[in-house]
Amino acid sequence: MKNIESVATILHVDMDAFYASVAERDNPKLKGKALVVGAGRRGVVTSANYEARKFGIRAAMPVYKAKALAPHAIFVAPDMARYSEVSKNVMQIFDEVTPLVEPISLDEAFLDVTGSKRLFGTGRQIADFIRNRVQQQEGITCSVGISHNKFIAKIASNHCKPNGVLEIDPERVLEFLHPLAAKEIWGVGPKTNEQLMKMGLLTVGDIANTPRGTLIRALGEAAGSSLYELAWGRDYRDVEIEQIEKSISAAETFDIDLDVQEEILKEFLRLTERSVERMRERGFATNTISIKVRFADFKTISRSKTVDLPITGTQEIFEVVKNLYLGLKLDRALIRLVGVSLDGLVEDEQIKQLALGERASGWQQADQAVDRIKSRFGRGSLRPARLVQDHEEE
């Protein structure tokens, strides 16, 4: 007989249609109606309740398409401050059960409850406790997947929505996993799934019964090996209680499609300033800068550059952003959205030294002065000259 703690017990807790559920809770008149969180003529859907999903509405869909599918649906603007507040309350419930909590986003987290079973009971009992507390305290529901690793727990939660619990015993993993569609494996997006289909691999079982070497030749070393391991239900990742921020990003969808280079670069400058400010507040530097450009037809491209040493300066980071954009050589292409991402973040020792009183020089000194002014007078108190001029001309 197995010891109760000899096998890990991992929960994946996922709020059900989180943003929409919070909106329904705050306004009971919305219950039972098709509800979509996402507003603006050019916005995208961030959440849809299950009533709205019956009409084919899904997250990341353009709002205008969602309105075409369900003209009668109610559309509300996102309220991120409200969602963050509810998320914080839910995470505190998780903390009551175990200190091993790994938040994945505002509405989902992994919990390692292996060491909590002596106090709270079985994994299913802990899942029921969490679900009841969330519903009683926050007025929303969640679904919980239970298994011996993160991968299987995550798939299990997807298969018991909404407001359910599904436990997959380690001895039943392959029985549960292998009949599933290949696209249910972590990391299998549309392009990878298309490639797998061309290889005749439609299910997880098909992948598991394909030689590892064949997958590596088709998908590359990392992707092929990972896919093979997951297809056999093997996932060796621990629940990580401290998530190191790996990137900071900002994006903007234009009210009308733009094709004027100067206007687009001004928006890139605005986004760069916003991202760099957040990065420096957290004491990080970046060594990889990325941009994203989405065209009027929703085609999206991205470019990135890795610098020799981590940097923190607004001006030097914007120079990279500008050169990445100019390198695309776009000739009056209509652009819908642009974005900036600062990746490969590392703790910036120079920021720490400056905090201790050491002198900065050049652009770093200017950035430090800007940060101090904004800290005292607010984020909008100081802006790049080009942005101020742009604002005055509007």
C-alpha positions in Angstrom: 0.0 0.0 0.0 1.3 3.4 -1.0 2.1 6.0 1.7 -0.2 8.9 1.5 2.7 11.3 0.9 4.8 9.0 -1.3 3.3 10.5 -4.5 3.1 14.2 -5.0 -0.4 15.8 -5.1 -0.6 18.8 -7.4 -3.7 20.9 -7.9 -4.4 23.2 -10.9 -7.1 25.7 -9.8 -8.6 27.8 -12.6 -11.4 30.4 -12.2 -14.3 29.8 -14.5 -14.6 32.7 -17.1 -13.0 34.8 -14.4 -13.4 38.4 -15.8 -17.0 37.7 -16.9 -17.8 36.0 -13.6 -16.6 39.0 -11.6 -18.8 41.3 -13.7 -21.8 39.0 -13.2 -21.2 38.9 -9.5 -21.0 42.7 -9.3 -24.1 43.2 -11.4 -26.5 40.3 -10.9 -28.7 41.6 -13.7 -26.1 40.2 -16.1 -26.6 36.6 -14.9 -28.0 34.2 -17.5 -27.2 36.6 -20.4 -24.5 36.3 -23.0 -21.7 38.5 -21.5 -18.5 39.5 -23.2 -15.6 41.4 -21.5 -14.1 43.6 -24.2 -15.1 46.9 -25.5 -14.2 49.5 -28.2 -14.6 49.3 -31.9 -11.1 47.9 -32.3 -10.7 46.0 -29.0 -10.4 42.3 -28.4 -12.4 39.9 -26.2 -10.6 39.2 -22.9 -13.3 36.9 -21.5 -16.7 35.6 -22.3 -19.2 33.7 -20.1 -20.4 30.3 -21.0 -23.6 31.6 -22.4 -21.7 33.8 -24.9 -19.3 30.9 -25.8 -22.3 29.0 -27.2 -22.2 31.4 -30.1 -18.5 30.8 -30.8 -17.1 33.8 -29.0 -13.7 33.2 -27.5 -10.8 35.1 -25.9 -8.6 37.2 -28.2 -11.3 37.5 -30.8 -11.8 41.0 -32.2 -14.8 42.6 -30.6 -16.4 43.4 -34.0 -16.4 39.7 -34.8 -17.9 38.8 -31.4 -20.7 41.3 -32.0 -21.4 39.8 -35.4 -21.7 36.3 -33.8 -23.9 37.5 -31.0 -25.4 41.0 -31.6 -27.6 40.6 -28.6 -24.7 39.9 -26.2 -23.8 42.5 -23.5 -20.3 43.9 -23.9 -18.5 45.5 -20.9 -15.1 47.1 -20.6 -12.4 45.3 -18.6 -11.8 46.4 -15.0 -8.3 45.2 -14.2 -8.2 46.8 -10.8 -11.3 44.9 -9.8 -10.0 41.6 -11.2 -6.6 42.1 -9.3 -8.5 42.7 -6.1 -10.5 39.5 -6.4 -7.4 37.5 -7.5 -5.6 38.6 -4.4 -8.4 37.4 -2.2 -8.4 34.0 -4.0 -4.7 33.6 -3.7 -5.0 34.2 0.0 -7.4 31.2 0.2 -4.7 29.1 -1.5 -2.2 30.3 1.0 -4.4 29.0 3.8 -3.9 25.4 2.4 -0.3 25.4 1.4 2.7 27.7 1.1 3.6 26.1 -2.2 1.5 28.2 -4.6 2.6 29.1 -8.1 0.4 31.8 -9.6 0.3 31.5 -13.4 -2.0 34.5 -14.0 -4.7 36.4 -12.2 -7.1 33.5 -12.5 -5.1 30.3 -12.1 -2.4 28.7 -10.0 -0.7 25.5 -9.2 -0.7 24.2 -5.6 1.5 21.5 -4.2 -0.6 20.1 -1.4 1.5 16.9 -0.8 2.5 18.1 2.7 -1.0 19.5 3.5 -2.9 16.2 3.3 -2.3 15.2 7.0 -4.1 18.4 8.0 -6.7 18.9 5.3 -7.3 15.4 3.9 -7.1 14.0 0.4 -6.4 16.1 -2.7 -10.1 15.9 -3.6 -11.1 17.1 -0.1 -8.7 20.0 -0.4 -10.0 20.9 -3.8 -13.6 20.9 -2.5 -12.5 23.1 0.4 -11.0 25.6 -2.0 -14.0 25.6 -4.3 -16.4 26.1 -1.5 -14.4 28.9 0.1 -14.0 30.7 -3.3 -17.7 30.5 -4.0 -18.8 31.5 -0.5 -16.2 34.3 -0.1 -15.9 35.7 -3.6 -19.2 34.6 -5.3 -17.5 33.0 -8.3 -16.6 29.4 -9.2 -13.5 27.6 -10.1 -12.5 24.2 -11.5 -9.7 22.0 -10.0 -7.6 19.4 -11.7 -5.7 16.9 -9.4 -2.8 14.7 -10.3 0.8 13.9 -9.5 2.3 16.6 -11.8 1.5 20.0 -13.2 0.9 18.9 -16.8 -1.8 16.3 -16.0 -3.4 18.5 -13.3 -3.7 21.3 -15.9 -5.3 19.1 -18.5 -7.6 17.7 -15.8 -8.9 21.2 -14.9 -9.7 21.9 -18.5 -11.8 18.8 -18.7 -14.0 19.5 -15.6 -15.1 23.1 -16.5 -17.1 24.8 -15.3 -17.2 24.4 -11.5 -15.9 20.8 -11.4 -13.2 18.6 -10.0 -11.3 15.9 -11.8 -8.6 13.7 -10.2 -6.4 11.6 -12.4 -4.6 8.8 -10.5 -1.0 8.2 -11.6 -1.9 4.7 -12.6 -4.7 6.0 -14.9 -2.7 8.8 -16.6 -2.1 7.1 -19.9 -5.6 5.8 -20.1 -6.8 9.4 -19.7 -4.1 11.1 -21.7 -3.5 9.0 -24.9 -7.0 9.4 -26.5 -6.8 13.2 -26.2 -6.2 15.4 -29.3 -2.5 16.2 -29.8 -3.3 20.0 -29.5 -4.0 19.5 -25.8 -0.3 19.1 -25.0 1.4 22.1 -23.6 3.3 23.9 -26.4 1.3 22.5 -29.3 0.0 25.6 -31.1 -1.7 25.8 -34.5 1.6 25.5 -36.5 3.0 22.6 -34.5 -0.4 20.8 -34.6 -0.5 21.3 -38.4 2.9 19.7 -38.6 1.9 16.8 -36.4 -1.2 16.2 -38.5 0.9 16.1 -41.7 2.9 13.3 -39.9 -0.4 11.5 -39.1 -0.1 12.2 -35.4 -3.6 13.2 -34.3 -3.7 12.0 -30.7 -1.4 12.1 -27.7 -1.1 8.4 -28.0 0.1 8.7 -31.6 2.9 11.0 -30.4 3.8 8.7 -27.5 4.2 5.8 -30.0 6.4 7.8 -32.3 10.2 7.4 -31.8 11.7 10.3 -29.9 14.3 10.8 -32.7 11.6 11.2 -35.3 10.0 14.0 -33.3 13.3 15.7 -32.8 14.1 15.6 -36.5 10.7 17.1 -37.3 10.4 19.7 -34.4 13.9 20.3 -33.1 15.7 18.9 -30.1 13.9 20.9 -27.3 10.4 20.7 -28.7 10.7 17.1 -29.9 12.0 15.8 -26.5 9.5 17.8 -24.5 6.6 16.6 -26.6 7.7 13.0 -26.2 8.0 13.2 -22.4 4.7 14.9 -22.0 3.0 12.4 -24.3 4.0 9.8 -21.7 2.6 12.0 -18.9 6.1 12.8 -17.6 6.6 16.4 -16.2 9.4 16.9 -13.7 8.8 20.6 -13.0 8.2 21.6 -9.4 5.6 24.1 -8.2 7.7 27.3 -8.0 6.6 29.7 -5.2 8.7 32.6 -6.4 8.1 33.5 -10.0 10.9 35.7 -11.3 9.5 38.3 -13.7 11.0 37.4 -17.1 9.6 40.3 -19.2 7.8 43.6 -19.1 5.8 44.7 -22.1 3.3 47.3 -23.3 1.2 47.4 -26.4 -1.3 49.8 -28.0 -4.1 49.3 -30.5 -4.7 52.4 -32.6 -8.2 53.9 -33.0 -7.6 54.0 -36.7 -4.9 52.1 -38.7 -1.7 54.1 -39.1 0.7 54.1 -42.0 2.7 57.3 -41.1 6.2 56.3 -39.9 6.7 59.3 -37.6 3.4 58.7 -35.8 4.2 55.0 -35.4 7.6 55.8 -34.0 6.1 58.2 -31.5 3.9 55.4 -30.2 6.9 53.1 -30.0 8.6 55.8 -27.9 5.6 56.1 -25.6 5.5 52.4 -25.1 9.3 52.2 -24.6 9.1 54.9 -21.9 6.3 53.1 -20.1 8.0 49.7 -20.2 11.5 51.0 -19.2 10.0 53.0 -16.3 8.3 49.8 -14.9 11.5 47.9 -15.4 13.7 50.3 -13.5 11.1 50.5 -10.7 11.6 46.8 -10.2 15.4 47.1 -10.2 15.9 45.2 -13.5 17.9 45.6 -16.7 17.1 44.0 -20.0 19.4 42.2 -22.5 16.7 41.4 -25.1 14.4 44.0 -26.7 11.5 42.9 -28.8 8.8 44.7 -30.9 5.5 43.5 -32.2 3.6 44.9 -35.2 0.0 43.8 -36.1 -1.3 44.9 -39.5 -4.9 45.8 -40.4 -5.5 42.2 -41.6 -4.4 40.9 -38.1 -1.2 39.4 -39.4 1.4 39.9 -36.7 5.2 39.9 -36.9 7.8 40.4 -34.2 11.5 41.2 -34.2 14.1 41.1 -31.3 17.7 42.0 -30.6 19.9 40.8 -27.8 22.5 43.3 -26.6 26.0 42.5 -25.3 25.3 43.8 -21.8 22.0 44.4 -20.0 20.8 48.0 -20.3 18.4 50.3 -18.5 18.4 53.6 -20.4 15.2 54.8 -22.1 17.2 56.4 -25.0 19.4 53.4 -25.7 16.5 51.0 -25.6 14.4 53.2 -27.9 17.3 53.2 -30.4 17.1 49.4 -30.5 13.3 49.6 -30.8 13.5 52.2 -33.6 16.1 50.3 -35.6 14.1 47.0 -35.3 11.0 48.8 -36.7 12.9 50.6 -39.5 14.5 47.3 -40.4 11.1 45.9 -41.3 11.1 48.4 -44.3 7.3 48.7 -44.3 6.1 50.9 -47.1 2.9 52.6 -46.0 1.5 49.4 -44.6 -1.6 49.9 -42.5 -0.7 49.1 -38.9 -3.3 48.2 -36.2 -1.2 47.6 -33.1 2.4 48.0 -31.9 4.1 46.6 -28.9 7.4 46.7 -27.0 8.8 43.9 -24.8 11.8 43.9 -22.5 13.0 40.3 -22.0 15.8 38.5 -20.3 15.5 40.6 -17.3 18.3 40.5 -14.7 18.7 42.3 -11.4 20.6 45.5 -12.1 23.5 46.0 -9.7 24.1 49.5 -11.0 20.6 50.5 -10.0 21.4 49.2 -6.5 24.7 51.1 -6.4 23.0 54.3 -7.5 20.5 53.8 -4.6 23.5 53.7 -2.3 24.7 57.1 -3.5 27.1 56.4 -6.3 27.0 58.8 -9.2 25.5 58.0 -12.6 26.6 59.6 -15.8 25.1 60.6 -19.2 21.7 59.2 -20.0 21.7 57.2 -16.8 21.9 60.3 -14.7 19.0 61.9 -16.8 16.9 58.7 -16.3 17.5 58.8 -12.6 16.3 62.4 -12.5 13.2 61.6 -14.5 12.4 58.7 -12.2 12.7 60.9 -9.1 10.4 63.6 -10.6 7.8 61.0 -11.6 8.0 59.4 -8.2 7.2 62.7 -6.6 4.8 64.4 -9.0 3.2 61.4 -10.8 3.8 59.5 -14.0 2.3 62.1 -16.3 4.5 64.9 -14.9 7.3 64.5 -17.3 7.3 63.2 -20.9 9.8 63.0 -23.8 9.8 66.3 -25.8 8.5 64.6 -28.9 5.5 63.3 -27.1 4.8 66.7 -25.5 5.0 68.4 -28.8 2.7 65.7 -30.3 0.2 66.2 -27.5 0.2 70.0 -28.0 -0.5 69.7 -31.7 -3.5 67.5 -31.2 
